């Protein structure tokens, strides 16, 4: 059974139009070029077998030195990456601190906004109360002035110098919601 073309269960036998081809290629012994080496094999492997001319120590020293220089450059790169990772870690820690500080500041800001809103609403209530008191004082002065004029007209009080406390400009006695316009002396 061909693994690339599995037969379907409906066709148990081979179809009649299939031609069988035999593999006629003969394989020779594989020849590996001298530049290709096995994993872990040194480029000086052929020379390691022949120690007759004394090349082995020099070649080994060269391979060891190149290996050490490669390891040192690798260590330098790794140390640079480790330093970068440490810097990144400290930067992330600083960002976490800033974020927690920002969250604390946000909570403080919300608290201050709430206090400001409460102060505004209490200020509005105080203004309304103040206006009501000023209106009451104004109408009390108006009534006192009317009473004083009535007492003068009946003859119970002689007209003297006007009392500053009750000398009020009466603009609209019918509407108690009007604001006082001020005293005649103020203008």
TASUL-V393417 format. One record per residue. N is the residue number from 1. SS is DSSP state (helix for helix, strand for strand, loop for the rest). PHI is phi in whole degrees, -180 to 180 (NA if undefined). NEAR is the number of other C-alpha atoms within 12 Angstrom. Layout:
n: (N & N)
ss: (SS & SS)
phi: (PHI & PHI)
near: (NEAR & NEAR)
//
This chain:
n: (1 & 2 & 3 & 4 & 5 & 6 & 7 & 8 & 9 & 10 & 11 & 12 & 13 & 14 & 15 & 16 & 17 & 18 & 19 & 20 & 21 & 22 & 23 & 24 & 25 & 26 & 27 & 28 & 29 & 30 & 31 & 32 & 33 & 34 & 35 & 36 & 37 & 38 & 39 & 40 & 41 & 42 & 43 & 44 & 45 & 46 & 47 & 48 & 49 & 50 & 51 & 52 & 53 & 54 & 55 & 56 & 57 & 58 & 59 & 60 & 61 & 62 & 63 & 64 & 65 & 66 & 67 & 68 & 69 & 70 & 71 & 72 & 73 & 74 & 75 & 76 & 77 & 78 & 79 & 80 & 81 & 82 & 83 & 84 & 85 & 86 & 87 & 88 & 89 & 90 & 91 & 92 & 93 & 94 & 95 & 96 & 97 & 98 & 99 & 100 & 101 & 102 & 103 & 104 & 105 & 106 & 107 & 108 & 109 & 110 & 111 & 112 & 113 & 114 & 115 & 116 & 117 & 118 & 119 & 120 & 121 & 122 & 123 & 124 & 125 & 126 & 127 & 128 & 129 & 130 & 131 & 132 & 133 & 134 & 135 & 136 & 137 & 138 & 139 & 140 & 141 & 142 & 143 & 144 & 145 & 146 & 147 & 148 & 149 & 150 & 151 & 152 & 153 & 154 & 155 & 156 & 157 & 158 & 159 & 160 & 161 & 162 & 163 & 164 & 165 & 166 & 167 & 168 & 169 & 170 & 171 & 172 & 173 & 174 & 175 & 176 & 177 & 178 & 179 & 180 & 181 & 182 & 183 & 184 & 185 & 186 & 187)
ss: (loop & loop & loop & loop & loop & loop & loop & loop & loop & loop & loop & loop & loop & loop & loop & loop & loop & loop & loop & loop & loop & loop & loop & loop & loop & loop & loop & loop & loop & loop & loop & loop & loop & loop & loop & loop & loop & loop & loop & loop & loop & loop & loop & loop & helix & helix & helix & helix & helix & loop & loop & loop & loop & loop & loop & helix & helix & helix & helix & helix & helix & helix & helix & helix & helix & helix & helix & helix & helix & helix & helix & helix & helix & helix & helix & helix & helix & helix & helix & helix & helix & helix & helix & helix & helix & helix & helix & helix & helix & helix & helix & helix & helix & helix & helix & helix & helix & helix & helix & helix & helix & helix & helix & helix & helix & helix & helix & helix & helix & helix & helix & helix & helix & helix & helix & helix & helix & helix & helix & helix & helix & helix & helix & helix & helix & helix & helix & helix & helix & helix & helix & helix & helix & helix & helix & helix & helix & helix & helix & helix & helix & helix & helix & helix & helix & helix & helix & helix & helix & helix & helix & helix & helix & helix & loop & loop & loop & loop & loop & loop & loop & loop & loop & loop & loop & loop & loop & loop & loop & loop & loop & loop & loop & loop & loop & loop & loop & loop & loop & loop & loop & loop & loop & helix & helix & helix & loop)
phi: (NA & -78 & -68 & -81 & -127 & -68 & -77 & -81 & -65 & -73 & -110 & -77 & -98 & -73 & -65 & -78 & -93 & -88 & -107 & -89 & -120 & -95 & -83 & -101 & -79 & -99 & -92 & -94 & -60 & -72 & -107 & -96 & -62 & -66 & -81 & -97 & -127 & -71 & -65 & 87 & -90 & -77 & -70 & -101 & -55 & -64 & -79 & -68 & -77 & -109 & -107 & -73 & -96 & 80 & -80 & -57 & -62 & -67 & -68 & -63 & -62 & -63 & -64 & -66 & -63 & -66 & -64 & -66 & -67 & -64 & -65 & -66 & -65 & -64 & -63 & -61 & -64 & -65 & -64 & -62 & -69 & -64 & -63 & -62 & -66 & -63 & -63 & -63 & -65 & -66 & -63 & -66 & -62 & -63 & -65 & -65 & -63 & -63 & -65 & -66 & -63 & -64 & -66 & -64 & -63 & -64 & -65 & -63 & -62 & -62 & -64 & -66 & -63 & -65 & -63 & -63 & -63 & -64 & -65 & -63 & -66 & -67 & -65 & -62 & -63 & -65 & -63 & -62 & -65 & -63 & -63 & -64 & -66 & -62 & -63 & -63 & -64 & -59 & -71 & -66 & -65 & -61 & -63 & -65 & -66 & -63 & -61 & -61 & -65 & -66 & -66 & -67 & -67 & -83 & 91 & -77 & -128 & -81 & -75 & -117 & -58 & -66 & -76 & -67 & -71 & -116 & -79 & -124 & -81 & -98 & -95 & -140 & -82 & -82 & -107 & -74 & -91 & -75 & -82 & -65 & -92 & 109 & -92 & -62 & -71 & -71 & -87)
near: (10 & 8 & 6 & 6 & 7 & 12 & 14 & 12 & 8 & 9 & 10 & 10 & 12 & 16 & 12 & 8 & 7 & 8 & 8 & 9 & 7 & 7 & 7 & 6 & 7 & 8 & 8 & 6 & 6 & 7 & 9 & 9 & 8 & 12 & 13 & 15 & 14 & 12 & 8 & 9 & 14 & 22 & 18 & 25 & 22 & 17 & 19 & 20 & 13 & 13 & 16 & 10 & 12 & 13 & 18 & 20 & 18 & 16 & 21 & 20 & 14 & 17 & 20 & 17 & 15 & 15 & 15 & 14 & 14 & 14 & 15 & 14 & 14 & 14 & 15 & 14 & 14 & 15 & 16 & 14 & 15 & 14 & 15 & 14 & 14 & 15 & 15 & 14 & 15 & 14 & 14 & 14 & 14 & 14 & 14 & 14 & 14 & 15 & 14 & 14 & 15 & 15 & 14 & 14 & 15 & 15 & 14 & 14 & 15 & 15 & 14 & 14 & 15 & 14 & 15 & 14 & 14 & 14 & 14 & 14 & 14 & 14 & 15 & 14 & 14 & 14 & 14 & 14 & 14 & 15 & 19 & 19 & 18 & 21 & 23 & 19 & 20 & 32 & 29 & 22 & 26 & 27 & 22 & 21 & 24 & 20 & 18 & 26 & 23 & 16 & 15 & 16 & 13 & 12 & 11 & 12 & 15 & 14 & 15 & 10 & 11 & 15 & 14 & 16 & 18 & 24 & 26 & 30 & 25 & 26 & 19 & 16 & 21 & 10 & 13 & 22 & 17 & 19 & 22 & 28 & 17 & 18 & 18 & 14 & 10 & 11 & 7)
//
